[in-house]
Amino acid sequence: MSAALEVGQVVAEQDFTLTRDSLVRYAGASGDFNAIHYRDDVAEAVGLPGVLAHGMLTMGTAVQPVVSWLESDRAPQPGGWVSDYQVRFTRPVVVDPERGAVLTVVARVGQVDPEAGTARIDLTVTFEGATVLGKAQVRVAWA
């Protein structure tokens, strides 16, 4: 890697607003038409606090700042890619019909292996001040 990464360094930080429209579009793209993702009455009938964002939509949104960083001139070198990505879902993201839901993502270097040309990026993903993805880790690599 040409530019040094330091453990603890924030490489990306971004807010994302998920709306009910986002959920409909994701359902169409993914084929996940579970009614808890678009109908308040169904979500509440099964004991949920409201319509929830799809877990995979939340996960995919959360990794986007890392992908954007890898493609930017702020990355250690060009040609980086995500080689592994894992999370644990810890809390649901309730999408308000009017306000939507704002996810805050902070991507911080957790580990660097300069010899292998890899790094682990730890994500902190919050909604309304609470962490929604636990142990969210992205492995990145460079040629």
Secondary structure, 3 states (H helix, E strand, C coil): CCCCCCCCCEEEEEEEEECHHHHHHHHHHHCCCCHHHCCHHHHHHCCCCCCECCHHHHHHHHHHHHHHHHCCCCCCCCCCEEEEEEEEECCCCECECCCEEEEEEEEEEEEEECCCCEEEEEEEEEECCEEEEEEEEEEEECC
